[in-house]
């Protein structure tokens, strides 16, 4: 017994959905290839001992969830190291969130902590990684808020603990970072310091 064929509109809708699904798979494959090419450990170019050691250290650190501070001169590749580390960690299925700590406080406060109805980067990065670029430029008033967050990993007025991995970059010598930012914040972010010499 033959069943009736669906109307042409329904067949056309199914064909469109199948085509859209196929296109999404192709795009996803392209994105995965892009990430693999751009965030490979081999993108840290060089054969010097320090570059080889950096690649090996990043590979080891990718398996941890500890906060990491990348320290080195401007243009040395600190942000690239953070991106590579994120894309080789268990958190790679979520995007890497980035905050420019040199932004003015009125911009940075809601960006990090959110506003009513608009979650900030700390909340959005739950289960992922938040990279705090140029942490040494973080406004003093925000350092207190961020230090409080690193003590409890909860946002003000909330009791839910967030699973955010924090990473930071700085051009300041890690030994003197606590003279630029709060000592408790510096000690938390410097759980592991990775020198990047470029």
Secondary structure, 3 states (H helix, E strand, C coil): CCCCCCCHHHHHHHHHHHHHHHHHHHHHHHHHHHHHHHCCHHHCCCCCHHHHHHHHHHHHHCCCCCCEEEECCCCCCHHHHHHHHHHCCCCCCCCEEEEECCCCHHHHHHHHHCECCECCHHHHCCCCEEEEECHHHCCHHHHHHHHHHHHHCCCCCCCCCCCCEEEEEECCCHHHHHHCCCHHHHHHHCCEEEECCC
